[in-house]
Amino acid sequence: MDNTVLKALKERRSVRSYKPQQITDEELKAVLEAGTFAPNGMGKQDSWIVAVQNPQILDQLRRMNAEILGSTSDPYYGAPTIVLVFGSDPKKWGNSIQDGSLVLGNMMNAAYAIGLGSCWINREMQMFSTEEGKALMRKLGIPEELIQAGLTGIGALALGYPEGEPRPAKPRKENYYRIVK
Ligand SMILES: Cc1cc2nc3c(=O)[nH]c(=O)nc-3n(C[C@H](O)[C@H](O)[C@H](O)COP(=O)(O)O)c2cc1C
């Protein structure tokens, strides 16, 4: 079928190299807003989305994530914006991870639709379970009662203008889907 949304969904790729230039506020808000319209369990809008563009906090995120990876390179590939997605303690809200994942998915597709690059970056759960992570949540303006109730890092996006071409999609595996009538 010839459809621009279907085409974008197939063409979006994870971007692992970014231009240093910051994206515009208009672009950022378009991506964030797409995240807020993701479907979510019982319509609770449980997820919290925090876009970081502050250089010191970006450096801190890069360091914290790299420490968990045991790497010296930047896990966010130099992206000038990092978007963090949090959700309630998954033991207390069973849709927390699903909700946050759909927010991230919407934002990745929205980013592609407006010419930005993005990549889901992991390890937020570990990063924000430490004392340093909780202190950082406070600095990011997340309400204390949510932190105390176990707000959890679901994932993050590296976001920016793509540098070069991303890796092409791998061929889809055989029998990825089946139709039973
Ligand atoms: C749950 C999840 C975690 C991921 N974590 C990382 C990551 O930490 N670093 C990274 O470079 N890519 C990460 N990715 C991106 C995947 O590697 C990428 O989506 C996959 O290879 C398919 O490529 P595509 O997005 O270009 O289609 C993650 C993707 C998902 C959905």
The ligand as an SDF file (V2000), in Angstrom:
LIG
                    3D

 31 33  0  0  0  0  0  0  0  0999 V2000
   14.6440   -2.1080   23.8990 C   0  0  0  0  0  0  0  0  0  0  0  0
   15.7190   -1.5880   22.9800 C   0  0  0  0  0  0  0  0  0  0  0  0
   16.9790   -1.3170   23.4750 C   0  0  0  0  0  0  0  0  0  0  0  0
   17.9850   -0.8080   22.6390 C   0  0  0  0  0  0  0  0  0  0  0  0
   19.1830   -0.4420   23.1780 N   0  0  0  0  0  0  0  0  0  0  0  0
   20.1170    0.1030   22.3770 C   0  0  0  0  0  0  0  0  0  0  0  0
   21.3280    0.6060   22.9210 C   0  0  0  0  0  0  0  0  0  0  0  0
   21.5370    0.6150   24.1380 O   0  0  0  0  0  0  0  0  0  0  0  0
   22.2460    1.1090   22.0730 N   0  0  0  0  0  0  0  0  0  0  0  0
   22.0510    1.1500   20.7140 C   0  0  0  0  0  0  0  0  0  0  0  0
   22.9230    1.5970   19.9850 O   0  0  0  0  0  0  0  0  0  0  0  0
   20.8880    0.7080   20.1740 N   0  0  0  0  0  0  0  0  0  0  0  0
   19.9290    0.2080   20.9600 C   0  0  0  0  0  0  0  0  0  0  0  0
   18.7230   -0.1750   20.4330 N   0  0  0  0  0  0  0  0  0  0  0  0
   18.4830   -0.0510   18.9660 C   0  0  0  0  0  0  0  0  0  0  0  0
   18.4600   -1.4190   18.2900 C   0  0  0  0  0  0  0  0  0  0  0  0
   19.7770   -1.9360   18.2430 O   0  0  0  0  0  0  0  0  0  0  0  0
   17.8690   -1.2510   16.8930 C   0  0  0  0  0  0  0  0  0  0  0  0
   16.5340   -0.8120   17.0050 O   0  0  0  0  0  0  0  0  0  0  0  0
   17.8960   -2.5670   16.1240 C   0  0  0  0  0  0  0  0  0  0  0  0
   19.2040   -2.9700   15.8570 O   0  0  0  0  0  0  0  0  0  0  0  0
   17.1380   -2.4740   14.7930 C   0  0  0  0  0  0  0  0  0  0  0  0
   17.6550   -1.4310   14.0020 O   0  0  0  0  0  0  0  0  0  0  0  0
   16.7500   -0.2170   13.4830 P   0  0  0  0  0  0  0  0  0  0  0  0
   16.2340    0.5090   14.6870 O   0  0  0  0  0  0  0  0  0  0  0  0
   17.6580    0.6120   12.6540 O   0  0  0  0  0  0  0  0  0  0  0  0
   15.6320   -0.8180   12.7110 O   0  0  0  0  0  0  0  0  0  0  0  0
   17.7210   -0.6380   21.2520 C   0  0  0  0  0  0  0  0  0  0  0  0
   16.4310   -0.8970   20.7590 C   0  0  0  0  0  0  0  0  0  0  0  0
   15.4380   -1.3420   21.6150 C   0  0  0  0  0  0  0  0  0  0  0  0
   14.0460   -1.5370   21.0750 C   0  0  0  0  0  0  0  0  0  0  0  0
  1  2  1  0
  2  3  1  0
  2 30  2  0
  3  4  2  0
  4  5  1  0
  4 28  1  0
  5  6  2  0
  6  7  1  0
  6 13  1  0
  7  8  2  0
  7  9  1  0
  9 10  1  0
 10 11  2  0
 10 12  1  0
 12 13  2  0
 13 14  1  0
 14 15  1  0
 14 28  1  0
 15 16  1  0
 16 17  1  0
 16 18  1  0
 18 19  1  0
 18 20  1  0
 20 21  1  0
 20 22  1  0
 22 23  1  0
 23 24  1  0
 24 25  2  0
 24 26  1  0
 24 27  1  0
 28 29  2  0
 29 30  1  0
 30 31  1  0
M  END
$$$$
